[in-house]
Amino acid sequence: MSYNEDTGRFQFGPDLKANIEEKLSDLPDEAYDRLLDLVRLEPTSNSKLKNQWNMASGSEVHQYLESELNPFYYRGDNSYIRVTKEAKDFVRQNSGLNQYVTEESGSSEDVSENIRNRDLLMDLVTVAQSLGHLPDEKEIEANSSYSSDRFRNEFGGLFEACQEAGIVPDSVTKDDYTAVTENKKEQEASQAEDRESEYSTSDPSAAELVEELQWVNQNIETVPSPSDMNELGIFTGPKYQDQFGSWDEALDAAGIDKGEMLLQDMDRVAGEVAKDLTQSEMNEYGRHSSTMIARYFGGWTEAKERLQEWRKEKENDSSEEFDNMVNDRLDDILG
């Protein structure tokens, strides 16, 4: 047995291989299925496994891995979850994953490519089911774990990916799909024109600027930026600079609490990674970059300190709200 610095685990020799295979054979069905998920999805994360396994948090994923699959996984670069070689070989040999290897190639590289494609298609099916229709590129960017470019690179296009996933009805052609997509773009453009006709875009009032900024804020999941306004709104970023002095002051005027949104995003990601939040993890799983957060709070360390304060404030608010509710109830009972 030797220590592997890359995995941070001991590498088992031939004398212990049989013991590992015996433990794998004795895994309960649920644990084995989830190990199979790890092999298919690796490198993966608490966040993705939380959705895959329908768990409440990244912390629950971490606890499950440690209690049920500890000997068979490790965390590689940037804390990505990976499967040990012994476990991976065993699962592939006993679960039919090698069916993806063509007779002509027979290489492990082909296995990885086909498993990767399968993950993309599974994600595409999930997005289509949640939307209730075939997604366009904009909807993929908003709802998928992968970019539209990724589907284009792997399958030649989004329509081809939908075909590969088996979610395109036989009666639908690529021309039909393109026509629907173009029609949706025209509808969005028409809606923007309708909003634009309500305002004087050459010299909008502060109230008009605020209303449009609030509309954009309702249609995205991140703190609105000038580029979001340029893309989605009918006014440009510089008009807000002229009217309010800065973009952050425009957010304040619209009642958009940038600090609160950044803290909520940090809190969400911290719950998923189930440990001290790092900048790389924020960049990977967050809706906002660690650079934006550090700039707003005066540094990454300061941002994490503010997160702890914010959590305590929330706990105190919840406790106070509960106490008030109890007191109100007692007043009702006692008259």
Protein Blocks (a to p, Z undefined) as FASTA:
>chain_A
ZZdfknopacddfklmmmmmmmmmmpcfklmmmmmmmmmmpccdfklmmmmnopabfklm
mmmmmmmmmmmgccdehhiacddfklmmmmmmmnopmmmpcfklopaklmmmmmmmmmmm
mmmmmmmmmnopacdfklmmmmmmbdfklmmmmnopaklmmmmnopacfklcfklmmmmm
mmmmmmmmmmmmmmmmmpcfklccfklmmmmmmmmmmmpcbdcdfklmmmmmmbdfklmm
mmnopaklmmmmnopafklmmmmmmmmmmmmnopacdfklmmmmmmbdfklmmmmnopak
lmmmmmmmmmmmmmmmmmmmmmmmmmmmmmmmnZZ
